[in-house]
Amino acid sequence: MTDQQTETAAPGASGRAADVLAGGPLAGLAAARSLGLRGAVNARDLGGYRTADGQVLRHGVALRSDGLNRLTDEDLDTLTGYGLRQVVDLRSLDEVREAGPDRVPGLPVAEIAAAELSATPITVGRTTPDGVTLHHLPVFAADFDIYVALRDALADRSPEKQRALLGDGRAAAIMVGLYRWFVTDPVARERFATVLRLLAAPDGAPLLFHCSAGKDRTGWTAAILLTALGVDRDTVYADYLLTNERSAAIIEHIVDSFGTRGLMEEPELLLPVFRADRAYLDAAFEEVAAGWASFEKFWQDGLGLDDEVLAGLRANLLAG
């Protein structure tokens, strides 16, 4: 899929969000567009979204993605064309160990591995003036570690134990808990705030941020960013739910393979983990509303960000 191809309504989108996807402000070239990366199918551009005051996010400056560990050489050439200044990896140490380090244009894999095999934030700086800086900002919760839940479910092939872990709404409950944790945990809030500070820096963009699936940590980062810039809530949800369209084929393949390989008798138990669901994003925004009088207060007191960061984001990302 080329980066000019228009996204269509995502499975799971409903109500106003589905309308926005089908024919509203996301239609046509203003839609969140695929970057056309074969090794990162959920990589897309936030450019084209319109803010309440009539400005538009510039294309090619704020990019979101799933993991970059499977990028092809052709993908690297494509990313080089975006002139990336920074890449932010939100994956946990276990995820990086299992899947492998990012492949980032202009950074040797050895340097990336050294950065990502760390449980604490670390930065590998660009080595040339036009190079890319990699920031590893692991965001994971011991109580809501989806990677560990999946590993445990697949390690024990007992259908009864897998259903006890994931069945009867428990997988969805894990996801809702994770999204609430995004907001209630101070360390998680600081990691998300760091991404926004990096985007707001004078030389911060173009910047690509990602996790493993480009859905949860990446989705919440995008939701905060778009909301702060004045993009309406329906569009924020529509962007979040586009993951279901971008990742549909790979999710189907993974679920089918878990069944055919005998890893799970009921691989569909994993669908709540693999898919974006508006209830998950609802949970995060509900925690914001419960803890702070307004999104502005959350921005200031919850994320520790100020008007200078917002001004930097607007200067870097918006066009009149």
N, C-alpha and C positions, 0 to 999 in steps of 0.2 A: 504493500500500500504506500503510495507516495504521500508527501506532506501536503499536497494540494487536495487530497481526497477528503470529502466532507464526511464527518461522523454522522451516524444515524442514531435513532432513539435506542437507548440502552435497555436490555432486559432488566426489569426491576424498577425502572423509572415509572412514576405514576403522577397523575394530576398535573399540576402546573409544570413540574420538572420535565415531564414527557412533552408537554406543549412547547416548552422552551427549546428542547432538543429538535423537535420536528419542524418548527417553522418560525421560531422566535429569534432572539438575538444571537443564538448560537448557530443558526443556519448559514450555509454558504461558507465563504472564506473566513468569516469571523468565528467559526467553530474552533474548538480546541482540536488541533490537527496533529496527526501522527507525524513523527519525525522520520518514519520510513526505515527504522532500524530493525534488521532481521533478528538480531540477538536481544532486542528489548522491545517487545511488541506494544508495551504500554507507554512508551516514550512519546511525549507530546508537548506542544507549545501552548502556553497560557495566553499567548497573544490573541488579540481580537475581542476580548471581553470589554464591555462598556461599563463605565462607572456612572453613579447617579448624577454627577455634574457634567456628563457628556464627553469625558475623556475616554480614550481607548488604550488598553494595554498594547504596547508595542510587540511586534512579533520578534522572536529570536532572542529575547533577553531573560525570560524566566521560563525554564523548561523543567518538566517533571517526568519521572521515569521509574520503571522497575529496575532490577539489578543490571549493572553494566559488565558483569563478569563473563557474559556469553557473547560479547560483541565480536563481530567479524572484522577483518581488515577493512572491508568496504564500509562497515559501520563507523569505524574510526575516521575514515576519510570524510564521511558525512558530518560527524561531529566537529571535525577540524574546520569545516566550512562555516560553522556557527560562531567561530572565534571565541570559544568558551574561555572565561577567565577563571572560573571556579567550579568544582564538583563537590557536592556534599553527600556523603554516604551515611544513612541513618541506621544501617543494619547493625545487629549485635555481633559480638565476637564469634559466637557459635555459628551464626549464619555465614559469616565470612569464611570461617574454617571449613564449613561444609560445602559452600558453593564456589569459593575462590574469590580473590581480590578483584576489584574493578579493573577494567582495561580503560585507561584514560589517555586520550591523545597527548603526546608530549611528556608523559611520565613513564619511566621504566617500570615494568611489573614488579621488580624486586623492591623498589621504593614504595610502591603501593602496598605490597604485602607487609612491609615493615610498619607502615602506618596502620593498616587495618587489623593486624594481629595485636590489637591493644584494646583493653576494656575501657579505656578512658579517652576523652577527645584528644586528637592529635592532628597536626597539619603537616603535609609535605608541600613545601613551596615550589613554585615554578622555577625552573632552571634557566629559562630564557625570557626575555621581555614579552614575547608573545605566547608563552607557555601557559599551562593550567595548574592551578593550586588545588590539591585534594584535601578536604576536611573530613575526617572520620568522627562523626558525632553519634555514637551508639545510643539508641533509644530502645530500651526493653525493660519489662517488668517481670520480676520473679513470679508474681501471682497471675500474670496474664501473658506469659511468654508463649506465643503461638507456635514458635519453632519447637519448643520443648513439648508442647501438647501434641503436635503432629509426630514428632519423633517417638514419643511414648506410645501413641496410638498405633503406629506402624511397626514398632519393635515387638509389641505383643499382639499376635495375630488372632487372639481370642475374640470372636464376634461379641461375646457378652461383655468383655472388658471395654472394647471399643465403643459399644453402645452406651455403657455406663459413663464413659468419659465424654462422649459427643452427642449422644442421642437425646430425644425428648426435649429439645430446645437448649441443651447445655452448651453446644458449640456456639450458638448465637449469643448465649449469656456470657460466654468468655469474651466474645467480640465487644459486646456492650460494655462489659467491665473494663476492657482495654481502652476504649474510647473515653470513658469517664476518667480513667487513670491519666490519659494524656493531659487532662485539665487539672486534676487534683494533685498530681505529683510535682513538687517543685523542681526536681532535677529534669524531668521530662519537659516542663514548661521552659526551663532555661535552654535546653537543647533546641527546641523549636524557635525560641527567641533568637538564638545565635544564627540560625539560618536567615532570619529576617534582617538581622544586623549586617550579615555578609552581603545580602542583596542590596542593602541601602548604602553600602560604602561607595565612595567616589569611583573606584575601579571595580565594583562588585559584579556587575553584569557584563556579558551574559553569564548566567549561573544555572547549573542543572542540579536539582536535588532529587534523591531517590532512596528507596528502601529495597526490599526483595521483590514484592509484587507491584510496587508503585500504587498502592491502594490505601493503606491505613495511615502509617506515619506520614507518607507523602501526601495522602489525601487531606489529612488534618492540616499539614503545613500550607497546602494550597488554599484550604478553606479560610484559614486565618489571614493569609496574604490578601486574597480577593476581598474578604470582608473589610479589612483595614483600608483598602483602596476605594471602597464604596461600591463594589459590585453587589447587586441585589442577591438576596438569599436564594431565590429560585435558581439563578444562574450558578451560584456556588454549589447547590445540590446537583444540578445537571452536570457540571464538570466532574463532580465526584462520581456520579453514576456512569460516566463514560467508560470507566474501567471495565464494566461488564461487557461492553461492546468490544473494547480493545483486546480483552483477555479471554473471550468466550472460547475460542478454538483451543487455546493451550489448556484452559481449565478442563474442557471436555476430554482432551487427550490424557491429562494427568489422572483424572478420576477413572477413566476407562482402564488405564494401565494398572492402577492400584487393584482393580478387580481382576483383570486378566493375569496379573502376576501373583495373585493369591494373597496379597497383602491385607485386603479388606473384603469381607463378605458384603458389606454395605458401604461402598465408597462414597455414596451420595451423602453420608453423614458429614463429609468434609465440605460440602457446598457452602454452608454458612461462613466458613473460614475463608474460602477462596473468593466469594463474591462480595461486592460492595452492596450495602443495604442502607437505605435512608435512616432506618432506626439506629444504626451505629452513629451516624453523624448527628442525629437528633440527640443522642445521649451526651455527646461532647458539648453541644450548644446548651443543653439543659444544665450541665454542670457549670458552664460559664454564667448562665442566668442565676443559678442558685448561689454562686459564690461572689458575684460582683453585680453592682447596680446596673451596669451597662457594659457593652463591648469595649467602650472607651476606657472604663475603669479596669477591665480585664487587661487591656493593652498596657496600661500604666502600672497597675499594681500586681497583676498576675504574671505578666510577661516581663515586667521591668523595662518597658520600652517607652520612648518619649516622642515629642513632636519632631525632634531632629531626625529620628529614624524614619518616621512617616514621611517627612519631607524628602529624605534621601530615596525612599522607595518611589515616591511620586516622580521625582526628577529622573530616576533611572528607568522606570518602567512605563510611564504614561506619555501619551502624545495627545495634544489638543485636538 
